[in-house]
Amino acid sequence: MTKIAVAKGDGIGPEIMDAVLGLFEKAEVPLTYEVVEMGKWVFDKGFSNGMTPEAQQTIEHLGILFKGPMETPKGKGVKSVNVTARKTWNTYANKRTFQTLHGVDTVFSKAGIPIDITIVRENIEDTYGGIEHMLTQDVALSRRFITRPGSMQVIKYAFEMARKKGAKRITCGHKANIMKITDGLFLEVFYEIAKDYPELKADDVIVDDLCMKLVSQPNLFDVVVLTNLQGDIVSDLCAGLVGGLGFAPSANIGDHISIFEAVHGTAPDIAGKNMANPTALLLSGLSMLRHLGLMQKAAMIENALLYTLESGKRTGDFGDKTRPALNTTEFTEAIIQNFGKVPGHNPRPDLPDQTVTPTVFKLDKNPLIMTKEMQDEIIIGVDLFIESFEQPREVAEKLLQHSGDLFKLITISNRGTQVWPKGSVFTNLVNQYRCRFESVGEVAVTQIDILELYKRVIQDFKVCSTELLNVWGDKKAYSLAQGQ
């Protein structure tokens, strides 16, 4: 018997978790459970990360967490427990599968358009680092990190998963036409890894175009991999294609720890009323069973669920409103009564179980993931982000006095748009400028050289932030201003 950690969650979480675990018990799934303390009520007890130290220790020992929906207290300055869990344990790939479920009517099911899309979302980086600062009273900054090793982890997982699934196409959704360095890096890694999977058609789509195509022709897509924020938005969009978040399973996969959860809300308005739909959590649990190699149990339970949906059984949030709704207990019992039955549409194959031996990892230091630098790095300048209420020409006149013999002022931009040495008087300004100094002749400079420039500039301006201008080989590792 494999032991896993279970966090029941907040709101409707305990009801739907008890329903799913009860269903697993009736199906004789060979699992045992250790319930851990996580969620809003744990925040309220004074644990700022939403989990007790004992819960963290248990999850890190067992390696599998099955969790219900959780709420993060509002207005208390604490981070989401859901995001904290995914990032703490480096569950770098969020896999969400969206399939047509007969008995759950949608625009596409009524039109006879089948949907079978798997979204793989990078789960650690991007703006979800939550690294934010107020540079001035009017200007907020959020740092967006896209790393080559992190991109390699999630994209490699997506290709491997697509191969095992028997997919024919894998698509990278991105915004590299605008975010040329960050999304550009993610897209570059995608095509590097694609070379190892010649049997898969690998292509890319700009994310806004992807969204349009998903809501008009979702059957065109198979596996889609995206960065964190874009993947968050697109995966919820896809949930809407198949009936909503109540039918959207979620798996967060890492090398050491994996989390399986319902991604819908805690629905406090119906908590305790035995009205909640347990389908999303059940589907997430079935993904967990397959992850653990319990293929036959997963297929038997999923076929029973699909048969139940086909037969018109429903909870109050979906289905034919002329038919009576079942409560949580009745809906779960209906699935149990259909064990052994096979749906008429898309039955799940009865695959043999796989031998999966859980590995208990005892780490004595944090894993450092990095790639080898292929070319030498030099620094050729710096971007200084300054606070000023003055006009661009006035700012430039002061900065030019401080550039010295080693640096030259190249451009000044405001909110990413160049305003000096050329620009438009119609460009609205805020009180924060990016001022780019490059070395004369673009020769290598040191951080000491930049520090001396910094010391001169702060005689006239508050410097809010700085970024080095790095170059690898002949590749400049920084973007131009809009209009530069």
N, C-alpha and C positions, 0 to 999 in steps of 0.2 A: 504494500500500500504506500502510495506517495502522499506525503504531507505537504499541504500548501497553506499560505497565510490568507486569511479572509478578513476584509474590512467591510462592514455592512453598509456604512455610509450614513447620510443624513436624509431627513424627509421620508420619501418612500423607499429609501435604500434598504432598511431592514426588512420590509415586507417582500420586496422583489428578490432580495438575496435569500431569505428563508424559503421562498417559493422555488427558486432554482436549485438550492441545495437539497430541498426535499425531493424534487424531481430526480436529481442525481442519485439520491439514496434509493428511490424506487427502481431506478435503472441499474442499480448495483455497480455504480461507477467506483472503481477502486481508489478512492481518495479519502484522506482524513484531513481535518481542518484545525488550524489554530487561529482563533479570532484575535485580531489586534486592534488597538485603539488609534483611530484616525478620524479626522473630520472636524466639523465646526465645534462640536461639543468638547473636543480636545483643545482647540484654540481657546475656548472659553475657560478651560482649566489652567491656562497660562503657558501652554506650549506653543511657541511662536511659529513653528513649522508645521503645526497641525497633526503631529504624531508624537507619541511618547517614545523615550529612548528604548524601552523594551520592545515596542512595535518595530522600530528601525532594526534592532538587533535580530528579531525573529525573521523579518523579511529578508535581511541580508544572509541569514543562515539557510533559509528554505529556498530562496531563489525565485519563487512564484508568488505573486500577489493577485488575488481575485477581489475586486473592489466594486462597491456600489457607488452611486453618484454622491458627490460631496460638495458642501457649500463652504466658501471662504467668507468670513465675516467682513462686512462692508464698513469702510471708514475707520479701520483700526491699524492701517499701515502694514498689514501682513500680506505675504505672498500666497498665491493660490496653492493649496496643498496638492492639487492634481499636477500642476506644473513642477512644483518642488520635487514630488516623487519621481517624475519622469527624468528630471535633470540630475537629481542626486545619484540615481542608480544608472545613469547613462543609457536609458532605453531609447536609443537613437532613432529607431524606426517605428513610426505609428502606422500600422496597417489597418485599413478600414475597407471592408468589402460591401458592395452595394449590388443587390440582385433583385430582380423581379420576384415578388412573392404573390402567388395566386391566392386571391382572397383579400389582398390589400390593394384596393383600386387606386390607380393613378391615371393621369392623362396618358401616359405611355402604355400602361397595361391595357387600357381601353382601346388604344390604337393598334395593339398587337405588336408593339416595338419592345423586344426583350432588352433588359439591361443587366450587364454583368461587368462591373467596373471595380477594380481594386486601386484605391488611392494609397500611396506610400508617402508619408509626410516626414520630413526631417524634424526631429523632436527636441533638439537640445539648443540649437543656436538661434541665429536671426535676432529679431527684436525681442524674443522671449528671454534673452539674457536679462532684460529689465534694468539695463544700465543707463540711467537717465540723469540729466543734470539741468538745472536752470542756469543758462549762461548769462542772461540778463533778466530783468523782471518781465521782459516781453518774449524771451526766446528760450524755448526748451529744446534739449538735445537728447535723442535716443541713439545709442550706438548699436549698429547692426553688424554682428559678426557672422561671416560665412568662412569656414576654414576648409582647406583641402582635405585633411584627414577626416573631419566630420562628414564632409560631402561624400568621401569615398566609402565610409561605413554604410550610410543609408542607401546610396546608389548601388553599391555591391549587393546589399540585401535585396533591393528591389529586383535586380537582374536575376539573382538566384531564385527568389520567390516566383518570378515570372516563368523561369525555366521549369521549375517543379510543377507549376500550375498548368503548363502546356500552353502558355500564352503565345500569341503570334506577334504582338506589337507591344512596345513599351515607349511611352512618351514622356518627355521632360517638359513640365510646365514652368515658365520663367518670365522674368521681365528684364532680360539682358539687353534689350534695346535701350533701356533707360539706365538701369543699374549695371553698367558695363563691367565693373570690377567684381562686385559681390555676386550677382546672379551670373555674370560672365564666368566666374570661377566655377560655380555649380554646374553650368552647362558644359564647360570644358572638361570637367571630371566625368560627366555623363558620357560624353563621346569617347573619352579615353577608355572607360570600362566597357563600353559597347563593343569595342574591338574583340573582346574575349567571348562574345556571345553572337556569333554570326548568324545563328538560326533565328534570332529575334530581329524584327524590323524596329530599329531605333530611330525616333524622330523627335522633334521639339515643336512646341507651340507657345506663343506669347500668351500669358495667363488670361488676359481679358478676352482674347480670341477663343481660348480654351473654354472659358465660362459660357460664351455665346454658343459654341458648338455643343457643349454638354446639355444645354437646355433645348437644343433644336434637334440634335442627332446623337444622343448619348450612346447608341449602339455602335458608333464608330470606334469607341475607345475600349481598351482592355486593361492595361496597367499604366498608371500615371504616377510619376514621382515629382515632388515639389519641395521647395524650401518651407520652413516652418509656418510663417504667417500665411503665405499663399496656400499652403496645404491645409491649414486650419479652415480657411474660408471655402476652398473648393470642396473639401470633404463634407462640410455641412450642406453645401449646395447639392452635392450628390445624394445626401440623405433625403433631401426634398424630392428627388426624382423617384424614390422608391417608397415614399409614404411617411417620411419624417424620421427624427432621431430615435423614435421608439422602435425602429427596425434597423438600426445602424450599430453593428458590433465594432469593438475597438480592441486592438492588441498593440501593446507597446513593447517592442522587442529590443533586448540588449544582450551583450555577450555573457553577462553574469546573472542578471535579474530581468524578468519580464513581468509586465502588468497587464491584466485583462480586465476591462471595465466597461460599464455603460457610460456613454458620453452625454446623455440627456441630463436635464436638470433634476433637482430634488423634489420638485412639485409639492411644496409645503401645503398648498391648498387642499390636496387630497390625501396627505399623509395620514396614516392610521385608519383610513376608511376602506381598506381592502378593495381599492378601485384600480390600482396601477397596472400597467401593461408590463409584464416581465420579459417580453420578447427580446429587446436589445441586450439585456444582461444575459439571457439564456444563450443568444447567438455568440456573445463574447465568451461565455463559458465553454461553448462548443469549440471555438477557436483555441481555447486553452487546452481542451482535451486532445485536440489534434497536435498541438505543440508538444504535449506529453506522450504522444504516440498512441493514444487510445482511440484509434480510428474507427473501430467497429461500434463502440458505445456512442461516439459522436454522430456517426451516420444514422444509427437507430433512433436516437433522440431527435435529430434534425428532421428525418423523414416523418416522425410522428408530429412534430411541430408543423411541417408543411402540409401534411394531411389534415391537421386540425384547422389550419387557415383556409385550405381549399373547401372544407366542409361548411364554411361560413361562421365558425365559432369566432367570437371577437370580444375584446374588452371595449369600454365605452369610447375610446379615443379613435377608433377606426371602424371600417367595415360598413355593411348594409344597415343603415339606421332603422330600417323597418323590422330588423330582427333584434331580439332582446340581447342586451349586453351581459357578459359574464363578469363576475368579480375576479380578483386575482386568484383566489383559491380555486374557483370553478374552472377558470381558464387553464390553470396548471393541471388540475385533475383531468380535464379533457385531453390534454397532451399525453398524460400518463396512460389513459385508457386506450390511446391510439398507438402505443408501443407495438412494433411489429408490422404496422401498416405502412404502405408505400404511396406517396402522392402520385397523381396522374401527370404532373408536370415536374420535370427536372428532379427526379429522385436522386438522392446522394448515393454514390456507389459504396458498396460494402467492402472497403479496402481492409487488408490485413493489418493488425496492430503492428506498430514499430517498436523496437526495443530502444527505449530512451533511458539512460542512466543519469539521473540528476547529479551534477557535480557541485560539491560544496567548495566554494572558492574562499581561501583564507589569504587575503591580500595584506601585505605589510607596508605598502606604499601605493600612492595613486598612480594608475597607469598613465604614461605619457604617450600620447599618440601624435606622431609627426612624420613628415615626409622629408626625404633628403633634399637639401637645396642643390639644384643642378648648376647654378651660376653664382658668381660672387655678387655680394650686395654692396652698393655704395649709397651714400646720402648726398643729394645734390641741392638740398634746400629745405624749406619749412613753410607750412601754412600756419600763420598766426591768426587766431580768431579773437578779434578785439571788440570792445564795447565803445560805441561813439554815437553821439547825436548830430555829428557834423555831416556835411555833404561829402561825396566821394572825392572831389578835387581837393578839399581841405584836408581830408584824411591822407591822401596821397602826398601832399606837400610836406606834411610832417614826417611821414614814413620815409620819404626820399632822403631826408636829412640824416636818417639813422642807418641807411643800407651799408655804408662804408665801402671799402675797396673790394671786399670779397663777395658781396651779394648785390643783386639788382631786383627791384620791385617789378614783378611781371604783370600781376593783375590784382584787382580788388573786386570781390563779388559780394552780393547781398542776397541771402536765401538761395544761393546757388547760381544767380544770374550776374554776369559781369557788368560792373558799373564804372570801371576805370581800367585801362586808359580810354576805352570807348564804351558806349552804352546809350541808354535813352533816358531822357528826363521823365518819361512816362512810367518808368520802373519804380514802383512803390518800395520804400526802404523801411527796415526795422533797425533797431539800435545795435546791430551786431554785424560786423564785416569779417569776411575771410580775406586775408592779405597774404599773397604768395610771393615769397622771396626765393629765387633760384641763384645758385652760385654763378659767378661770371665764367662763361665758357662751359658751364655745367660740369665742372670738375668736382671731385669728391671733397666734401667738407666733413668736419667732425662735429660731434654734439657740443663740444666746448665752443666751437665757432658759432654754433646756433645759440648757445647760452649767452654769448657776448652780444649777439644781435638782440636777443630777448631783453637783456638788461638795458640796452639803449632804447628799445621801443617802449618799455614800461615807464620811461620818463614822461611820456605823453599820453599813454593809453593803458587801460586795464586789459591785460591779455587773459581771455576766458579759457582758452584751450589751445593746444598745439598739436600738429601732426607732421611727422617727418616726411620728406619727399624721397622715397626709396627708389632705387633702380636695380634690377637684376639683369645683368648682361646689357642688352639694348632695349629692355622692356621697362618703360616707366610704370611704376606701381601706384599711380594716382590719376584721378580724373580731371578733365578740363572743366572750367566754368561754362555754364550755358551762355553761348554767344562769344566765347573766347576764340 
